[in-house]
Amino acid sequence: MQLSRRQTLLLSAALGAGVFLPALPAWSQSAATPKKGGTLTSIAVGEPTTLVPLLDSNTRTRAISTKILEGLVRFDEKFNPLPVLATSWSVSPDGLRHTFNLRQGVKWHDGKDFSAADVRFSLLAFKRVGPRGRITFANVQDIETPDPHTAIVVLSKPTPFLLRALTGGETPILAAHTYPTDNYAESPNGASPIGTGPFVFEEWKRGSHVTLKRNPNYWQPDLPHLDGLVSRFVSDVAAASIAIETGEAHLSTDISLNDIERLKQNPKLAVDVYTDAYLNNAQIFEFNLENPILAKREVRHALAHAVDRNFINDTVFLGAAKPAASTIPAVFSAYNDEAPFHYPFDLKTAADLLDAAGYKKGDDGQRFSLRLAFLPGETFRKTSEYFRSSFGKLGIKVEILDGDLATYIKRVYTERGFDINLNGISRLFDPTTGVQRLYWSDGIKNVAPYVNAAHYNNPEVDNLFRAAAVEADDAKRAGYFKEIQKITGADLPNFAVVALPTVVARSAAAHSLITTIDVTSGDFANAWLET
C-alpha cells in the first residue's frame, strides 16, 4: 500500500511519535515447512464472560475472540499496519475522513457476505456500548458506505490514534445480522460468535472449555494449518503448569512465575517473557471516592506511602515486572511522567498523614476497615495480600473480597461494593484509548467494565483529555498528558503498581503462534504443530 507524504505524516501521528517500543524476544516462527492438521490446546486460569469483546474487553475474551473475529487491520512486531478485512486505506488532508477499501469475497461463518454495512454497524456499536468505545470513537460522526466494499469513517475532529484501534482484538468487525436489536447483550452472538476469521466457533462448555474448528472457507485459502483449537479453563496456575509439562496443553500465558525456571529446563518446552506494547497491561490500584474516608485526599496519599513497589516486584513477580506509578505507560516516553506520583514507601509518613486526617488509632490499634476487591488471578491475589499486610501495619483492617470475573465486575462497577480495588488494566496503544477511561467522568453515569472504578470527577482533567484526543502536534499532546499526570498525581484517585509481563509457555512442537504485536491474541492462522 503506497501512502502520500501527507498520509505518511498522518499515519506517523496515528502511530504515536516519540513512543519507545521495547524489543521483543525472538518470535515463535520456524524455518520448517508448516504441517497441516492437529488441534492446539491452550490453558487459561479463569473463564471469560463472553466470547465477543463488545461489552467486556477482558484479555480472556480477546484471547479466544481473535481466532474467530477479525479487524480491519493488524500490526506486526514493529507496529507497522497490515491489511486484514481492509486491503488499503487513506486519510483526507484534514484528517477527518478515513477511507477503507474492503476485502471482497469474504464470507461470514454462516455463509452470508461480509460488507461495509458490517463495518458501519460494528464501529457505531463499539462507540455506543464498548468499554473503551465511548472514548476511542468519540469523534466518529458517521460511517459512510457508498458501496459494499468501501467504508468511510467521518470524524468531527482529527483522531490521531484511530488506525491503531481497528485491530481484531480491540475493535473486531461483527456481523450486523447477528444483532437484530439494540440490546446487544440479548444476542446469542456473545456466546456463539459468527466471524470471518480462520476458526469457527463449535462449542462452549461452561466451566470447562471452548472448541473452535478450522474455517474451510477462509479468505486465505491455504490457512489455517490447524484443524482446530481448544481453550481449556482451570482454577489455578498450578493446574496450568501441570498441563503444559505433561503435554496435555500446548500453550499458556497463566504460568506461575515460580515455575518459569523449571519449565525452561524442559527440552520439550519453550518459555518467553514479552512486553506487550499493544496492551501495556498493569496492576492499577483504585480508590472508591464515594467512601467518605477515602474521599479525603490525605488518606489516599497516606495509603500510597504504604506501597513498596520494589518489594511487590521482587516477591510477587520475582523481578519479572517493572515498578510503575503513573498510569500512562513508560513506553510512551514523550508522554509519561512518574514524578507527580512519587509517594516513597514510608509507613511513618503514612501514619502521620492518617493522624492529621483525623483517623488516629483506637484503643484496639485500629483506625478503620476497608474492603479490597481484586481482579481474579494469582499475582493479583498475592499483591492484595501484600496490601492487607502493609495497611494492617497502619492499623487499617483490610477484608479481601474473593470471586470470579463476573462477580468482580458486578461488585466493582454495578454494585459498588468495595472500598479499594486492585485492577488489571490494559493501558493500550495510546493514553486516550487506554488511560483516559480511568478518569473519565462519563463512566460514572455510563457504567462499563474497566471504566473509572474510582468515580473520579474532574472537569479540568476531562477537558485536557478531550484536547489531547484531537491534537495532531505531538509536542502539544505530550503537554496535555503531562498536565493530566500533574493533576491526577495530586488528586490520586488511582495509581499504577507494576507494569505486567506476558509470560508465554508453549510446547516446542507448536510453531508460529506469535506473529503480531498482539502476542497470543493474534489469530493463530499460521500456527502449526510438529506432531
Secondary structure, DSSP 8 states (H G I E B T S, - for coil): ----HHHHHHHHHHT-TT---------S--SS------EEEEEEES--S-SSTTT---HHHHHHHHHH---SEEE-TT--EEESSEEEEEE-TTS-EEEEEE-SS-B-TTS-B--HHHHHHHHHHHHHH-TTHHHHTTTEEEEEEEETTEEEEEESS--TTTGGG-STTTS----GGG--SS-GGG-GGGTS---SSSEEEEEEETTTEEEEEE-TT-SSTT---SSEEEEEEESSHHHHHHHHHHTS-SEES---GGGHHHHHT-TTEEEEEE--TTT-EEEEEEE-TTSTTTTSHHHHHHHHHT--HHHHHHHTSTT-SEE--SSS-TT-TTT---GGG-----HHHHHHHHHHTT----TTS--EEEEEEE-SSHHHHHHHHHHHHHHHTTTEEEEEE---HHHHHIIIIII---SEEEEEEE-TTSHHHHTGGGT-THHHHS--TTS-TT----HHHHHHHHHHHH---HHHHHHHHHHHHHHHHHH-SEEEEEE--EEEEEETTEES---STTGGGS--TT-EE--
